[in-house]
Amino acid sequence: METIEVVAAIIRKGDRVFATQRGYGEWKDWWEWPGGKVEPGETHEQALVREISEELDTEINIDKYLYTVEWDYPKFHLTMHCYICSLLSEALHLNEHEAARWLTADTLGSVKWLPADDILLPLIEKELKNAASQSPTISPR
């Protein structure tokens, strides 16, 4: 079975993450984390920066490694290296996806995720809840 190695960006902004909906292929209309294939000679980080630039016309900062998913699809084995990222620019343009949403920990399950992406939801929910608990609270005067 062929192995495909990809990288994925879990782009976080406060208590939300950015999810994209595929607009093509066998998995059209399913939701995923943006990213793509690692090209020969690229590090995972280089591939992720390039893929997000190509797919979303934006720049990211790679904040930390999250997890590597190993998943068998019917026609190939997927190795997906996932990173928590933040935006360096507020501009986002969908070049390959048909839709996108900012999701909170409570709304992560509101879309139909690709199987390999879906297994990350508990980790991402934990990340979002940790981020929310660490944000400063402002007391009214």
C-alpha positions in Angstrom: 0.0 0.0 0.0 1.3 3.4 -0.9 2.2 5.8 1.9 1.4 9.5 1.6 3.2 11.9 4.0 1.4 15.2 4.6 1.5 18.1 7.1 -1.5 19.8 8.6 -2.0 23.2 10.3 -4.4 23.6 13.2 -4.6 27.3 12.9 -5.6 28.7 16.3 -6.9 32.2 17.0 -7.9 32.6 20.7 -10.4 29.9 21.5 -11.1 28.9 17.8 -9.5 26.8 15.1 -9.7 27.1 11.3 -11.2 24.2 9.5 -11.6 23.8 5.7 -14.0 21.8 3.5 -12.7 19.9 0.5 -14.1 21.0 -2.8 -12.8 18.1 -5.0 -12.1 14.4 -5.2 -13.4 11.3 -3.6 -13.7 13.1 -0.2 -15.4 16.2 -1.5 -17.5 18.1 1.1 -15.6 16.5 4.1 -13.8 18.7 6.5 -10.0 18.8 7.1 -7.2 20.7 8.6 -5.4 22.7 5.8 -2.1 21.4 4.6 -0.7 19.0 2.1 2.1 16.8 0.8 5.7 17.0 1.9 7.9 17.5 -1.2 11.3 15.8 -1.5 14.0 17.8 0.4 11.5 19.7 2.5 11.2 19.7 6.3 7.8 19.3 7.7 7.8 22.9 8.7 8.9 24.1 5.3 6.1 22.0 3.7 3.5 23.4 6.0 4.5 27.1 5.4 4.4 26.5 1.6 1.1 24.6 1.6 -0.7 27.2 3.7 0.7 29.9 1.5 -0.6 28.0 -1.6 -4.0 27.0 -0.1 -4.9 30.1 1.9 -2.7 33.0 0.6 -1.5 33.7 4.1 1.5 33.3 6.4 1.6 31.3 9.6 3.8 30.8 12.6 4.3 27.2 13.6 3.8 27.3 17.3 4.3 23.7 18.3 4.1 20.1 17.1 0.8 18.4 18.2 0.7 14.8 16.9 1.4 12.4 14.0 -1.6 10.5 12.7 -1.1 7.1 11.0 -4.3 6.2 9.1 -5.2 3.5 6.6 -7.6 4.8 3.9 -8.9 2.2 1.4 -6.3 3.2 -1.3 -3.3 4.4 0.7 -1.7 4.8 4.1 -1.6 8.4 5.4 1.1 9.8 7.7 0.0 13.3 8.8 2.2 15.5 10.9 0.1 18.1 12.7 1.1 21.4 14.2 -0.6 24.1 16.2 -0.1 27.4 14.2 -1.0 31.0 14.4 -1.6 33.6 11.7 1.0 36.2 10.8 -1.6 37.9 8.6 -5.3 38.2 9.0 -6.0 37.7 5.3 -7.2 34.2 4.3 -8.3 33.3 0.8 -9.7 29.8 -0.1 -7.8 28.7 -3.2 -8.6 25.0 -3.0 -11.4 24.6 -0.5 -15.1 25.3 -1.0 -15.8 26.5 2.6 -14.1 27.3 5.9 -15.2 27.9 9.5 -13.7 29.0 12.7 -14.7 26.4 15.3 -14.6 26.4 19.1 -14.2 23.4 21.4 -18.0 23.1 21.5 -18.5 23.2 17.7 -15.6 20.9 16.6 -18.1 18.1 16.1 -20.5 20.2 14.0 -18.8 19.2 10.7 -18.2 15.9 8.9 -14.4 15.4 9.4 -12.2 13.1 7.3 -11.4 10.1 9.4 -7.7 10.9 10.0 -8.5 14.5 10.9 -11.4 13.4 13.2 -9.1 11.5 15.5 -7.4 14.7 16.4 -10.5 16.3 17.9 -9.9 15.3 21.5 -6.4 16.8 21.4 -7.5 20.0 19.8 -10.4 20.4 22.2 -7.9 20.1 25.1 -5.6 22.7 23.4 -8.6 25.1 23.1 -9.8 24.6 26.6 -6.2 25.1 27.9 -5.9 28.3 25.9 -9.2 29.6 27.2 -8.2 28.9 30.8 -5.0 30.7 30.4 -6.4 33.9 28.9 -6.5 36.8 31.2 -9.8 37.8 32.6 -10.7 41.5 32.9 -12.5 42.5 36.0 -15.1 45.3 35.7 -14.4 48.4 37.7 
